[in-house]
């Protein structure tokens, strides 16, 4: 993970939580429905790891995590909103993965 990678993340409103003593980094961003979405990846091969996380994100599984809590503690009240928000998270992850790959290619930075 490079300073360029951090700049790309921050430009897309992802907060980067990087503990120099850890070999992984956490990225955090609020979804359109207000979920404080956080995921972590290994710092080595950062761009590849973000791409793999985005590819593996399953909107249906994400909805299943929250469906029982609909309308409570800030969880959207409708299944439709949960689905739309999970799809938006998937899109946020894909946007991040593409932006990191493009920036790395332009600069010849390691992934």
NUPABA-883914 format. One record per residue: residue in one letter; x, y negated, z of N, C-alpha, C in turn. Coordinates in Angstrom, 3 decimals. Example, Ala and Ser with C-alpha at 12.3 -4.5 7.8 and 13.67 -1.06 7.14 Angstrom:
- A,13.190,5.690,7.800,12.300,4.500,7.800,13.200,3.300,7.800
- S,12.850,2.250,7.080,13.670,1.060,7.140,12.900,-0.030,7.870
***
This chain:
- X,0.850,1.175,0.000,0.000,0.000,0.000,0.893,-1.235,0.000
- X,0.553,-2.181,-0.872,1.366,-3.386,-1.009,0.574,-4.629,-0.597
- X,1.262,-5.747,-0.507,0.598,-7.021,-0.239,-0.399,-7.342,-1.347
- X,-0.064,-6.960,-2.570,-0.969,-7.165,-3.703,-2.277,-6.394,-3.486
- X,-2.163,-5.172,-2.999,-3.358,-4.369,-2.726,-4.229,-5.051,-1.670
- X,-3.601,-5.556,-0.636,-4.338,-6.250,0.421,-5.049,-7.472,-0.149
- X,-4.355,-8.224,-1.000,-4.952,-9.417,-1.610,-6.167,-9.058,-2.454
- X,-6.092,-7.965,-3.199,-7.224,-7.525,-4.017,-8.408,-7.168,-3.115
- X,-8.136,-6.430,-2.065,-9.204,-6.049,-1.122,-9.866,-7.288,-0.544
- X,-9.061,-8.215,-0.069,-9.603,-9.413,0.562,-10.352,-10.291,-0.434
- X,-9.918,-10.319,-1.684,-10.613,-11.100,-2.705,-12.023,-10.562,-2.955
- X,-12.215,-9.278,-2.689,-13.536,-8.656,-2.844,-14.280,-8.558,-1.505
- X,-13.825,-9.327,-0.532,-14.451,-9.423,0.796,-14.340,-8.158,1.633
- X,-13.352,-7.313,1.356,-13.063,-6.168,2.216,-12.070,-6.634,3.267
- X,-12.338,-6.342,4.530,-11.370,-6.616,5.590,-10.435,-5.417,5.687
- X,-9.152,-5.693,5.793,-8.141,-4.651,5.859,-7.651,-4.543,7.288
- X,-7.775,-3.344,7.856,-7.288,-3.077,9.211,-6.080,-2.154,9.065
- X,-4.910,-2.754,9.147,-3.662,-2.031,8.893,-2.789,-2.064,10.132
- X,-2.706,-0.947,10.807,-1.810,-0.796,11.944,-0.490,-0.261,11.401
- X,0.593,-1.032,11.516,1.875,-0.592,10.956,2.369,0.752,11.500
- X,1.856,1.154,12.639,2.298,2.410,13.232,1.487,3.609,12.761
- X,0.461,3.373,11.966,-0.393,4.447,11.451,-0.104,4.660,9.964
- X,-0.402,5.867,9.474,-0.178,6.147,8.054,-1.461,6.013,7.238
- X,-2.504,5.465,7.849,-3.739,5.215,7.130,-4.176,3.778,7.387
- X,-5.081,3.307,6.555,-5.614,1.959,6.663,-7.139,2.058,6.605
- X,-7.818,1.184,7.332,-9.271,1.134,7.273,-9.697,-0.120,6.519
- X,-10.725,0.039,5.697,-11.299,-1.069,4.950,-12.745,-1.230,5.391
- X,-13.176,-2.471,5.549,-14.490,-2.758,6.115,-15.180,-3.857,5.313
- X,-16.469,-3.635,5.068,-17.275,-4.638,4.367,-18.738,-4.399,4.712
- X,-19.498,-5.481,4.790,-20.930,-5.347,5.030,-21.650,-5.058,3.715
- X,-22.583,-4.132,3.781,-23.418,-3.818,2.626,-24.505,-4.884,2.491
- X,-25.221,-4.911,1.369,-26.300,-5.890,1.219,-27.374,-5.802,2.313
- X,-27.627,-4.607,2.833,-28.634,-4.451,3.892,-28.043,-4.659,5.287
- X,-26.760,-4.990,5.355,-26.148,-5.324,6.634,-25.398,-4.207,7.335
- X,-25.205,-3.065,6.661,-24.415,-2.002,7.290,-22.951,-2.412,7.332
- X,-22.343,-2.247,8.474,-20.910,-2.493,8.632,-20.203,-1.228,8.157
- X,-19.921,-1.170,6.855,-19.375,0.031,6.228,-17.855,0.029,6.369
- X,-17.327,1.089,6.940,-15.885,1.220,7.163,-15.445,2.584,6.659
- X,-14.330,2.601,5.936,-13.738,3.875,5.558,-12.223,3.762,5.658
- X,-11.577,4.901,5.797,-10.133,4.917,5.919,-9.501,5.840,4.896
- X,-8.309,5.457,4.449,-7.528,6.274,3.523,-6.055,6.206,3.916
- X,-5.308,7.193,3.475,-3.864,7.200,3.682,-3.231,6.043,2.911
- X,-2.199,5.438,3.494,-1.519,4.324,2.838,-0.730,4.779,1.611
- X,-0.102,5.959,1.695,0.620,6.482,0.545,-0.362,6.783,-0.567
- X,-0.035,6.415,-1.795,-0.948,6.594,-2.932,-2.278,5.881,-2.685
- X,-2.184,4.689,-2.146,-3.367,3.937,-1.713,-4.417,3.803,-2.809
- X,-4.015,3.379,-3.987,-4.974,3.154,-5.075,-5.667,4.462,-5.442
- X,-4.901,5.522,-5.557,-5.466,6.841,-5.865,-6.417,7.290,-4.765
- X,-6.053,7.066,-3.521,-6.895,7.483,-2.396,-8.215,6.713,-2.355
- X,-8.173,5.430,-2.668,-9.416,4.646,-2.721,-10.286,5.159,-3.868
- X,-9.673,5.439,-5.014,-10.430,5.968,-6.159,-11.098,7.292,-5.793
- X,-10.360,8.165,-5.128,-10.922,9.460,-4.732,-12.060,9.281,-3.730
- X,-11.908,8.352,-2.800,-12.981,8.106,-1.840,-14.228,7.615,-2.575
- X,-14.034,6.686,-3.498,-15.172,6.166,-4.261,-15.834,7.283,-5.067
- X,-15.026,8.121,-5.689,-15.574,9.224,-6.485,-16.335,10.224,-5.619
- X,-15.885,10.421,-4.395,-16.492,11.406,-3.502,-17.692,10.862,-2.722
- X,-17.883,9.543,-2.742,-19.000,8.960,-1.991,-20.311,9.453,-2.582
- X,-21.156,9.998,-1.740,-22.445,10.540,-2.165,-23.548,9.689,-1.542
- X,-24.242,8.922,-2.372,-25.281,8.027,-1.875,-26.388,8.807,-1.157
- X,-26.735,9.986,-1.668,-27.779,10.788,-1.021,-27.359,11.220,0.383
- X,-26.123,11.668,0.519,-25.633,12.061,1.849,-25.623,10.868,2.789
- X,-25.261,9.705,2.253,-25.217,8.507,3.079,-26.618,8.155,3.589
- X,-27.602,8.258,2.722,-28.984,7.994,3.129,-29.403,8.974,4.224
- X,-29.030,10.237,4.065,-29.393,11.250,5.055,-28.845,10.917,6.440
- X,-27.695,10.255,6.498,-27.124,9.863,7.788,-28.022,8.879,8.532
- X,-28.732,8.059,7.788,-29.477,6.953,8.385,-30.991,7.135,8.371
- X,-31.512,8.096,7.663,-32.958,8.205,7.452,-33.731,8.360,8.761
- X,-33.192,9.099,9.702,-33.893,9.297,10.975,-33.973,8.012,11.798
- X,-33.063,7.080,11.552,-33.032,5.843,12.326,-33.750,4.683,11.667
- X,-34.512,4.955,10.611,-35.194,3.866,9.899,-35.943,2.954,10.860
- X,-35.729,1.660,10.666,-36.441,0.660,11.447,-35.929,0.443,12.856
- X,-34.841,1.115,13.230,-34.293,0.977,14.588,-32.850,0.469,14.516
- X,-32.481,-0.337,15.480,-31.085,-0.795,15.632,-30.501,-1.357,14.341
- X,-31.288,-2.098,13.591,-30.798,-2.741,12.384,-30.812,-1.878,11.134
- X,-31.219,-0.620,11.252,-31.312,0.254,10.083,-32.541,-0.175,9.286
- X,-32.399,-0.311,7.959,-33.565,-0.695,7.152,-34.771,0.207,7.435
- X,-35.944,-0.375,7.325,-37.168,0.340,7.693,-37.665,1.295,6.621
- X,-37.267,1.084,5.379,-37.810,1.928,4.309,-36.730,2.804,3.687
- X,-37.157,3.952,3.222,-36.234,4.849,2.525,-35.712,4.183,1.261
- X,-36.565,3.441,0.584,-36.156,2.753,-0.649,-34.979,1.808,-0.381
- X,-35.064,1.044,0.702,-33.972,0.117,1.023,-32.698,0.877,1.386
- X,-32.840,1.996,2.077,-31.669,2.821,2.390,-31.008,3.328,1.119
- X,-31.808,3.782,0.168,-31.266,4.286,-1.099,-30.581,3.154,-1.866
- X,-31.246,2.020,-1.967,-30.662,0.884,-2.680,-29.357,0.436,-2.034
- X,-29.312,0.459,-0.711,-28.096,0.047,-0.012,-26.969,1.057,-0.223
- X,-27.288,2.340,-0.178,-26.266,3.364,-0.427,-25.724,3.245,-1.842
- X,-26.587,2.954,-2.794,-26.126,2.758,-4.175,-25.256,1.516,-4.281
- X,-25.596,0.476,-3.529,-24.778,-0.739,-3.518,-23.405,-0.457,-2.909
- X,-23.357,0.364,-1.874,-22.071,0.744,-1.283,-21.236,1.505,-2.303
- X,-21.866,2.435,-3.004,-21.157,3.174,-4.060,-20.582,2.192,-5.090
- X,-21.374,1.202,-5.484,-20.909,0.204,-6.449,-19.766,-0.639,-5.880
- X,-19.851,-0.994,-4.592,-18.774,-1.755,-3.945,-17.466,-0.965,-3.964
- X,-17.572,0.327,-3.680,-16.384,1.185,-3.672,-15.789,1.303,-5.069
- X,-16.647,1.473,-6.063,-16.155,1.576,-7.441,-15.523,0.272,-7.908
- X,-16.130,-0.850,-7.539,-15.562,-2.156,-7.884,-14.168,-2.301,-7.277
- X,-14.017,-1.903,-6.026,-12.721,-1.978,-5.356,-11.700,-1.075,-6.039
- X,-12.095,0.155,-6.335,-11.167,1.101,-6.961,-10.689,0.585,-8.318
- X,-11.593,0.048,-9.106,-11.225,-0.478,-10.425,-10.303,-1.689,-10.281
- X,-10.642,-2.608,-9.388,-9.821,-3.812,-9.203,-8.416,-3.465,-8.738
- X,-8.301,-2.486,-7.844,-6.969,-2.066,-7.390,-6.174,-1.438,-8.525
- X,-6.817,-0.614,-9.328,-6.127,0.032,-10.446,-5.671,-1.008,-11.472
- X,-6.525,-1.946,-11.797,-6.166,-2.987,-12.756,-5.015,-3.825,-12.252
- X,-5.090,-4.232,-10.995,-4.012,-5.044,-10.416,-2.694,-4.270,-10.383
- X,-2.754,-3.000,-10.064,-1.540,-2.192,-10.016,-0.928,-2.027,-11.398
- X,-1.776,-1.844,-12.402,-1.284,-1.710,-13.778,-0.644,-2.991,-14.258
- X,-1.269,-4.129,-13.953,-0.737,-5.430,-14.380,0.625,-5.713,-13.791
- X,0.794,-5.363,-12.542,2.020,-5.679,-11.828,3.008,-4.526,-11.821
- X,2.575,-3.381,-12.297,3.445,-2.219,-12.243,3.702,-1.776,-10.814
- X,2.733,-2.104,-9.927,2.885,-1.769,-8.510,2.622,-0.284,-8.297
- X,3.266,0.285,-7.299,2.967,1.689,-6.995,1.557,1.833,-6.468
- X,0.949,2.957,-6.751,-0.404,3.197,-6.253,-0.295,3.892,-4.933
***
